[in-house]
Amino acid sequence: MEEIMSENEIFYQVALQLVPGVGPKHSRSLIRHFSDAKLIFKAKASSLEKVSGIGKARAEAILNFRDFSRVEKELKFLQRYQITPLIHGKIGYPSRLIHCEDAPQLLYYKGNADLNINRTLAIIGTRSPTEYGKAFTKELVDQLQVYHPLIISGLAYGIDTIAHKSSVKSGLGTVGILAHGLDRIYPADNKNLAKSMLEKGGLLTEFMSGNLPDACNFPMRNRIIAGIADAVVVIETGNKGGSMITADIANSYNKDVFALPGRSTDEKSMGCNLLIKENKATLFTSAADIAALLNWDLQDEERQRKKPAMLFPELNAEEQLVVDQIRNRGSVHIDSLTALTKLKNSVIASILLNLELQSVIRQLPGRYFSMLD
């Protein structure tokens, strides 16, 4: 069961992120060993060195860390701008990322979208699309509207921007994954777009404030795009670049990748054609192709929405609250229920068990829950 994080824990998790040479994998190894991030900074060198992958150099970096004022500054920044820190394995952290070996230990999120929503789809592509690519992206998002996915992209120029703008226009939630801190928006031209995304979507990054959009940050950003989505859709790209990197990462995560085909002579279609040719992506031409492969059953969703309200007079107020959230969304992850209802995770677990025993709901794979037919 995922746990709720304390303010004390957040402080030392942020501090751990600042230690030179200690990346996400090292952080998780340390936390598994010591159970509490604070204990890491109080441990002796001999204890630290025993942790897999740490060694003498990283142990010394932890012992010599003194920049706790920077941590305090960051926490004040988070509080001032209502940014939520999300810790690996804790409530609210994107559950799809947990299965990625190189997933960030700590994320920063500003927005209202449920990152553990039932359906997520990444739409990415070139920064300089053709008119066909632009029109196709807009049409694709319009077609996806009936499936209600959360659209993920990187807030870059081109296909990313069109995917985000089209999602906002269509009423779909959309989340931008950033390669820098939340104290800025890059490119600056997308500042207003980013603001418009916050109501139903959000902005997500693993970088603290002050981090610039340096070139080395973008591949790191791309792994989050690939990991947080159920599938990655590539619309126009050359043989090299960020979209191809993201597609390769998605393949390494065993995620479905879709590519829009184009003429062999079109430079902007060469990457997509190559992905299809090498069986790294599935050819698609519509949202229906994507929905079919991902088993997005529109008929079931429509029946669920049209189903008359169910009354369970024997349910208490908290149970009814959970039932309403599940019924309204079709299926909901346990982490999402905790966030939506504001109930403690232990209470949610107990309620779900009782509802299952009463044959009101059923548990689906991946810790999702739906109403019992």
Number of C-alpha atoms within 10 A of each C-alpha: 11 15 15 16 14 8 10 11 16 19 17 19 22 23 23 25 20 18 20 12 14 19 15 18 17 18 22 19 15 23 17 12 17 16 12 15 23 18 15 23 18 11 14 14 17 11 12 24 16 14 17 12 15 20 14 13 12 19 24 16 14 24 17 11 14 12 11 14 10 13 21 14 11 18 18 12 16 20 11 9 11 12 17 16 23 22 22 21 19 15 21 24 24 24 24 18 23 16 11 17 10 15 22 25 23 22 19 20 23 20 21 16 20 22 27 23 19 18 17 22 21 28 27 32 33 24 17 14 20 16 9 9 23 18 12 18 24 19 15 18 25 17 15 21 15 13 17 19 22 26 24 33 29 28 27 22 17 18 29 23 23 24 27 30 22 20 27 21 14 15 14 24 26 33 31 24 24 27 27 23 19 25 13 15 21 19 11 10 11 16 13 10 16 23 14 17 23 19 15 18 28 23 26 28 23 26 22 21 17 12 15 17 17 9 9 9 16 18 17 19 22 24 23 28 30 32 27 26 27 22 26 29 28 28 26 32 29 19 17 10 14 20 26 22 16 28 29 19 19 26 17 12 16 14 19 20 26 26 27 24 21 17 10 11 8 14 14 22 25 20 27 30 25 19 23 19 12 9 11 19 25 20 20 17 13 15 17 16 13 22 14 11 12 13 8 17 11 15 9 11 17 13 11 17 14 9 10 8 11 10 10 11 8 9 15 10 10 14 18 17 15 20 24 16 17 20 20 14 16 18 22 23 21 24 25 23 26 20 14 13 14 10 15 14 19 12 13 20 15 12 19 21 15 15 19 16 11 12 12 16 21 18 18 12 7 10 12 20 22 20 21 12 8
